[in-house]
């Protein structure tokens, strides 16, 4: 029974209409399902919010196109997927993938131009059987919105890690680095941070890199307490206009009036980040005094204030067998050689991963740090940094000698480990001046404060960046050993948390695991898997052909 052509055309037209309706409905009511175990392709609410805040087109240029090593091809595919997710959240997000080394004849000029923009290439070792070669890769992206530009590092520095491990760690940070860039582009009303001066705090050039990074998110301004003597209430009122105070390595004693202003600032909800050295000891003192110097307790007149808040910074030094290195010079003039040496007074503190501030951060380098005791006073306390199990405390006064680098430390004596070095306090604090004579009359004196947060780090040098030719280097970078430490990441997270910018640092908690090939096994079993991948499909096709031929022959010979 034959069907009419009209009936056939009606079926085709109906099929086309149904297909069109399904396509229209899919575009109108798009829904994405993430089947991965760790929600790898699902953006967090904080990340989506940063994208939704973009009210103008943002063009992202990613320098990961072209022929890349296998690890970076993985990074490229993960980057592309993350950007698709952001584009789905806000169609203002556009992206391009660029091969910066596409033109062979201009490669040197291109590399130099990108480096001048601050885009440092990564040198990657390529192993292909017995062949080893070096290639340059630019794991960077640039986000452009109008006349504003933000650099986005795609490859995370990680101490002692292979390229595969660095890529895996970097993939975990992709959601964060793009959310961070979107926030920098969209932030309008910046919170204010007071950088305290006047009590021998660290020079700006020695913390320039950190201050420069702060400026991308917040308004920062120097603030001195000098006017306390003449106008204490006015000084407090001016300080209260700031959302947070940064006190970086003060070396001069605070007066009672100055301390009272800081206390009442805290009682009124002001946040603060204290970077304190309770012991007077500097590496420069050792270099300038024939390798010997006396470490003495430093009196900043802050002990009673911290004690009332719930902690005590002890005037002792931490010696740790999990140390970083210092560089010592041997020889003179042109014959001088610089060699790294172990330094037990420069511990490398690994993250406890117990809080958004320290989660997934790199090891932090400290210098002449002090132990902190926490006291039971009902205030919530979180130890953010602590010494390793193989550490001990050394009381002051004590003489420090550079010559200890040539001695084998007695491992048995390093038995006072896990000393707190940085503590977060949260809650309603009690004033230091409760039931005490006030340094000056204050109309609105608060004995009990409103909820606030403060962080105390028992090392002022955590914020210190190295200098090269008088210019500040990146915080956490050691120019002598070429190592990167997590100081900047830890401090930025601390400030973000104190100022309630929790969204971005919570993104860091996301765990993404990638499976990489075992290189040695891949080389050893290369021929076998080539045979499987090429020969097996051919064998399957021949088998099906033989079965089909056999069935056809039986059908027509029956």
C-alpha positions in Angstrom: 0.0 0.0 0.0 1.6 3.2 -1.2 1.5 6.5 0.7 0.6 9.7 -1.1 3.4 12.3 -1.6 1.2 14.8 0.3 1.2 12.5 3.4 5.0 12.2 3.2 5.5 16.0 3.0 3.1 16.5 6.0 5.3 14.1 8.1 8.5 15.9 7.1 7.0 19.3 7.8 5.7 18.1 11.2 9.1 16.7 12.1 10.7 20.1 11.2 8.2 22.0 13.3 8.7 19.8 16.3 12.5 20.0 16.0 12.3 23.8 15.7 10.0 24.0 18.8 12.4 21.8 20.8 15.4 23.9 19.8 13.5 27.1 20.7 12.5 25.7 24.1 16.0 24.5 24.8 17.5 28.0 24.0 14.8 29.7 26.1 14.9 27.3 29.1 18.5 26.2 29.0 19.5 24.0 31.9 23.0 22.7 32.7 23.6 19.5 34.6 27.0 18.8 36.2 27.6 15.0 36.5 31.1 15.4 37.9 31.8 14.1 41.5 33.2 17.4 42.8 30.9 19.8 40.8 33.9 20.7 38.7 31.8 22.5 36.1 29.5 24.3 38.5 30.3 27.9 39.6 29.8 28.8 43.2 27.2 31.4 44.1 30.0 33.9 44.9 31.6 33.4 41.5 28.3 33.8 39.7 27.7 37.0 41.7 31.0 38.5 40.5 30.0 37.8 36.9 26.5 39.2 37.3 27.9 42.4 38.6 29.5 43.1 35.2 27.3 45.7 33.4 29.6 46.2 30.5 31.3 43.7 28.0 34.5 42.1 29.3 36.9 40.7 26.7 39.3 38.0 28.1 42.3 37.2 26.0 43.9 33.9 27.0 47.4 33.2 25.9 47.1 29.4 25.8 46.5 28.6 22.1 48.8 26.8 19.7 50.8 23.6 20.2 51.2 23.2 23.9 52.7 20.5 26.2 50.1 18.0 27.3 49.7 19.5 30.9 49.0 22.9 29.5 46.5 21.6 27.0 44.7 20.3 30.0 44.9 23.7 31.6 43.6 25.3 28.4 40.6 23.0 28.2 39.7 23.6 31.8 40.1 27.4 31.3 37.9 27.3 28.3 35.2 25.4 30.2 35.3 27.8 33.2 34.9 30.8 30.8 31.9 29.1 29.2 30.4 28.8 32.6 31.0 32.5 33.3 29.5 33.3 29.9 26.4 31.3 30.7 26.1 33.4 33.9 26.5 36.7 32.0 26.6 37.2 28.3 28.9 40.2 28.8 31.8 37.8 29.3 33.6 37.0 26.0 36.9 35.3 25.5 39.5 34.6 22.9 42.4 32.1 22.9 45.6 33.5 21.4 48.9 31.9 20.5 51.5 34.6 21.4 54.3 32.7 19.7 52.5 32.0 16.5 54.9 34.2 14.4 58.3 32.6 14.5 60.2 35.6 13.1 58.9 37.9 15.9 59.0 35.6 18.9 61.8 37.4 20.7 60.0 40.8 20.4 56.7 39.2 21.5 58.3 37.6 24.6 59.9 40.9 25.5 56.7 42.8 25.1 54.7 40.4 27.2 57.3 40.4 29.9 57.1 44.2 30.0 53.4 43.8 30.7 54.2 41.7 33.7 53.3 38.4 31.9 56.2 36.1 32.9 56.6 33.0 30.8 56.9 29.5 32.2 59.8 27.4 31.0 58.6 23.8 30.5 60.8 20.7 30.1 59.4 18.4 27.4 60.3 14.7 27.5 59.6 12.6 24.5 61.3 9.3 24.9 65.0 10.0 25.2 64.6 13.6 23.9 64.5 16.5 26.3 63.7 20.1 25.2 62.6 23.4 26.7 59.6 25.5 25.6 58.1 28.8 26.7 54.5 29.0 27.7 52.5 32.1 28.8 49.9 30.8 31.3 48.2 34.2 31.5 45.0 35.9 30.6 44.1 39.6 30.3 40.6 40.9 31.1 39.6 44.2 29.4 36.6 46.3 30.2 36.7 49.8 28.6 40.0 51.4 29.6 40.5 49.0 32.5 42.8 46.0 32.3 43.4 43.2 34.8 46.2 40.6 34.5 45.1 37.0 35.4 47.7 34.4 36.3 46.6 31.0 35.3 49.6 29.0 36.6 50.0 28.9 40.4 53.5 28.9 41.9 54.0 25.9 44.2 57.1 25.0 46.1 58.8 21.8 45.0 56.0 20.8 42.7 56.2 19.2 39.2 54.6 20.9 36.3 51.7 18.4 36.5 51.2 19.2 40.2 51.3 22.9 39.5 48.7 22.6 36.7 46.5 20.5 39.0 46.7 23.2 41.7 46.1 25.9 39.1 42.9 24.3 37.8 41.6 24.4 41.4 42.2 28.2 41.3 40.7 29.0 37.9 37.2 29.8 39.2 38.8 32.1 41.8 41.3 34.0 39.5 38.5 34.9 37.1 36.1 35.9 39.9 38.9 37.9 41.4 39.4 39.7 38.1 35.7 40.4 37.6 35.6 41.9 41.1 38.5 44.2 40.4 36.7 45.4 37.3 33.4 46.0 38.9 34.2 47.3 42.4 33.0 50.8 42.9 32.5 51.7 46.6 35.8 50.5 48.1 36.2 50.0 51.8 38.8 52.0 53.6 42.0 50.7 55.3 44.2 52.8 57.6 47.9 52.0 57.5 49.2 53.1 60.9 52.3 55.2 61.1 54.2 57.0 63.8 55.3 54.1 66.0 58.2 52.9 64.0 56.2 50.8 61.6 57.7 49.2 58.5 58.6 51.6 55.6 56.2 51.6 52.7 58.8 50.4 50.2 59.3 47.2 52.2 55.6 46.3 52.0 54.9 48.1 48.6 53.8 44.9 46.8 51.1 44.1 49.4 49.9 47.7 49.5 49.7 47.8 45.7 47.5 44.7 45.7 45.3 46.1 48.5 44.7 49.2 46.3 43.0 47.0 43.7 40.2 46.3 46.2 40.3 48.9 48.9 41.1 52.5 49.6 44.2 52.8 51.7 45.7 55.8 53.5 48.4 56.4 56.1 47.1 57.3 59.5 49.2 58.5 62.5 48.2 58.7 66.1 50.3 61.9 66.7 47.3 64.1 67.2 46.1 62.0 70.2 48.0 64.3 72.6 46.1 67.4 71.5 42.8 66.0 70.2 42.2 62.4 71.3 38.5 62.3 70.6 39.0 63.8 67.2 41.7 61.2 66.4 39.3 58.4 67.4 36.5 59.8 65.3 38.9 60.0 62.3 40.1 56.5 62.8 36.5 55.2 63.0 35.9 56.4 59.4 38.2 53.4 58.3 36.9 49.9 58.1 40.2 48.3 59.1 43.5 49.2 60.6 46.8 47.6 59.4 49.6 47.8 62.0 52.8 46.4 60.4 55.8 45.8 62.6 55.7 48.7 65.1 59.1 49.1 66.9 58.2 52.0 69.2 56.2 51.9 72.4 52.5 52.9 72.2 51.4 55.5 74.7 48.3 54.9 76.9 46.4 57.5 74.9 47.3 55.9 71.6 46.4 52.4 72.9 43.1 53.7 74.3 42.2 55.1 70.8 43.0 51.7 69.3 41.0 49.9 72.0 37.9 52.0 71.5 38.2 51.7 67.7 38.0 47.9 68.2 35.1 48.2 70.7 33.2 50.1 68.1 33.5 47.3 65.6 36.8 48.3 63.8 38.7 45.4 62.3 42.5 45.2 62.6 45.4 43.2 61.3 48.4 43.2 63.8 51.8 42.1 62.5 53.9 42.2 65.7 57.5 41.4 66.6 57.8 40.8 70.3 61.6 40.3 70.0 64.0 42.8 68.7 66.1 40.8 66.2 67.0 41.4 62.6 69.0 39.5 60.1 70.8 42.7 59.0 72.1 43.0 62.6 73.9 39.7 62.2 75.5 40.7 58.9 76.7 44.0 60.3 78.1 42.6 63.6 80.5 39.9 62.6 77.7 37.3 62.6 76.5 37.8 66.2 73.7 39.8 67.7 71.7 39.9 70.9 68.0 39.1 70.7 66.0 41.2 73.2 62.4 41.4 74.2 60.6 44.4 72.7 58.2 46.3 74.9 55.4 47.9 72.7 53.1 48.4 75.7 50.4 46.2 74.0 50.6 43.1 76.3 47.7 44.1 78.6 45.5 44.9 75.6 46.2 41.6 73.9 45.8 39.8 77.2 42.3 41.2 77.7 41.4 40.2 74.2 42.4 36.6 74.9 46.0 36.0 73.8 49.6 36.7 74.7 52.6 37.1 72.4 55.6 35.6 74.3 59.1 37.3 74.0 60.6 34.2 72.6 61.9 33.0 69.2 60.7 30.0 67.3 63.4 27.6 66.0 62.0 25.1 63.5 63.6 22.2 61.7 61.1 22.8 58.9 63.0 25.9 57.8 63.6 28.0 54.8 67.1 29.2 53.7 69.1 32.4 53.9 71.9 33.3 51.5 75.4 33.9 52.9 78.3 35.4 51.0 81.8 33.7 50.9 84.8 35.4 49.4 85.3 39.0 48.6 84.8 41.4 45.6 84.3 39.6 42.3 85.2 36.3 43.9 82.2 36.5 46.2 79.9 33.5 46.1 76.3 33.4 47.5 75.2 30.1 48.9 71.9 29.1 50.5 72.1 27.9 54.1 69.5 26.4 56.4 68.1 28.9 58.9 66.1 27.5 61.8 64.8 31.0 62.7 63.0 31.3 59.3 60.3 28.6 59.5 58.2 27.7 56.5 54.7 27.3 57.9 52.4 25.0 56.0 48.6 25.7 56.0 46.4 23.9 58.5 43.5 24.1 55.9 41.1 24.7 58.8 39.7 28.1 57.7 38.9 29.9 54.4 41.9 32.2 55.2 44.5 29.5 55.0 42.7 26.9 52.9 44.8 25.8 49.8 47.5 28.5 50.5 51.2 27.9 49.8 53.7 27.6 52.7 54.3 30.9 54.5 57.8 32.1 55.3 58.4 33.8 58.6 61.5 35.4 60.2 62.2 35.5 63.9 58.6 34.6 64.8 57.2 34.5 68.3 54.9 31.9 69.9 51.4 32.9 71.0 49.4 31.7 74.0 45.6 31.7 73.7 43.6 32.4 76.8 40.1 31.1 77.7 37.9 34.2 77.8 34.8 33.1 75.7 36.1 34.8 72.5 36.2 32.5 69.4 39.8 31.9 68.4 41.2 30.2 65.4 44.9 29.3 65.0 45.7 30.1 61.4 49.5 29.5 61.4 51.5 27.3 63.7 55.1 25.9 63.8 55.9 22.4 62.8 55.9 19.5 65.2 59.8 19.7 65.1 60.2 23.1 66.6 61.0 24.7 69.9 61.0 28.1 71.7 64.2 30.0 72.7 63.9 32.6 75.5 65.3 36.1 75.4 67.8 37.6 75.9 69.9 35.3 73.8 72.8 35.6 71.4 72.1 34.6 67.8 75.0 33.5 65.6 75.2 33.0 61.9 77.6 30.1 62.6 74.7 27.8 63.6 74.3 27.1 59.9 77.5 25.0 60.1 76.2 23.0 63.1 74.0 19.9 63.1 70.9 20.7 65.2 70.0 18.4 68.0 66.7 16.9 66.8 65.8 15.7 70.2 65.6 19.2 71.6 63.0 20.3 69.0 60.1 18.9 71.0 57.8 22.0 71.6 56.1 21.9 68.3 52.8 23.3 67.0 53.2 26.7 68.6 50.5 29.2 67.4 52.0 31.9 65.3 48.8 33.7 63.9 45.4 33.8 65.6 42.0 35.1 64.5 39.7 36.5 67.2 36.0 36.9 66.6 33.3 38.1 68.9 32.4 40.8 71.3 35.6 41.9 73.1 36.0 43.5 76.5 37.8 46.9 76.7 41.3 46.9 78.1 40.3 49.9 80.2 37.3 48.4 81.9 37.6 49.2 85.6 40.7 51.3 85.0 41.4 55.0 85.1 40.9 56.3 81.5 43.9 58.0 79.8 41.4 60.8 78.7 37.8 61.5 79.1 35.6 60.0 76.4 31.8 60.7 76.1 30.9 57.4 74.5 33.3 55.0 76.3 32.5 51.4 75.6 33.4 48.7 78.2 32.0 45.9 76.0 32.5 46.0 72.3 30.2 45.0 69.4 31.1 42.0 67.3 34.3 42.4 65.5 37.3 40.5 64.1 41.0 40.9 64.5 44.1 38.9 63.5 47.4 38.9 65.3 50.5 37.5 63.5 53.6 37.2 65.7 56.0 38.2 62.9 56.2 41.6 61.4 58.3 40.5 58.5 55.5 38.4 57.0 54.5 41.4 55.0 58.1 42.3 53.9 59.0 42.1 50.2 62.6 41.9 48.9 64.2 44.8 46.9 66.2 44.6 43.7 67.9 47.7 42.5 65.8 49.7 44.9 62.6 48.4 43.5 60.1 46.1 45.4 59.7 42.6 44.3 56.6 40.5 44.6 55.8 39.6 48.2 56.7 36.0 48.9 59.4 35.8 46.2 62.9 35.1 47.4 65.3 36.5 44.8 68.2 34.5 46.1 66.7 31.0 46.0 64.0 31.8 43.3 61.3 30.3 45.6 57.8 31.6 46.0 56.0 31.5 49.4 52.4 32.1 50.2 52.7 35.3 52.3 50.8 37.5 50.0 48.0 35.0 49.5 47.6 34.5 53.3 47.6 38.2 54.0 45.2 39.1 51.2 42.8 36.3 52.5 43.2 37.8 56.0 42.1 41.3 54.9 39.3 39.9 52.7 37.9 37.9 55.7 38.3 40.8 58.2 36.3 43.0 55.8 33.6 40.4 55.2 34.7 39.8 51.6 34.2 36.1 52.2 32.9 35.1 48.8 36.2 35.1 47.0 38.2 33.3 49.6 35.5 30.6 50.0 35.9 29.8 46.3 39.5 28.7 47.1 38.0 25.8 49.1 36.8 24.1 46.0 38.7 20.9 45.3 39.2 19.8 41.7 41.3 16.7 41.0 42.7 15.9 37.6 44.1 12.6 36.5 47.5 12.8 34.7 49.3 10.2 32.8 52.2 8.3 34.5 55.1 9.5 32.2 57.4 6.6 32.8 54.6 4.0 32.3 53.4 5.9 29.2 56.9 5.7 27.6 57.4 2.0 28.6 53.9 0.9 27.3 53.8 3.2 24.3 54.0 0.5 21.6 51.5 -1.7 23.3 48.8 1.0 23.5 49.5 2.2 19.9 48.8 -1.4 18.8 45.6 -1.5 20.9 44.4 1.9 19.6 45.1 1.2 16.0 44.9 -2.6 15.6 41.8 -3.2 17.8 39.4 -1.0 15.8 40.5 -2.6 12.6 40.1 -6.1 14.1 36.6 -5.2 15.3 35.6 -3.9 11.8 37.0 -7.0 10.1 35.1 -9.2 12.6 31.8 -7.5 12.0 32.4 -7.6 8.2 33.0 -11.3 8.4 29.9 -11.9 10.5 27.8 -9.7 8.2 29.1 -11.6 5.1 28.4 -14.9 6.8 24.9 -14.0 7.7 24.2 -12.7 4.2 25.5 -15.8 2.6 23.4 -18.1 4.8 20.3 -15.9 4.1 20.5 -16.1 0.4 21.7 -19.8 0.2 18.8 -21.0 2.4 
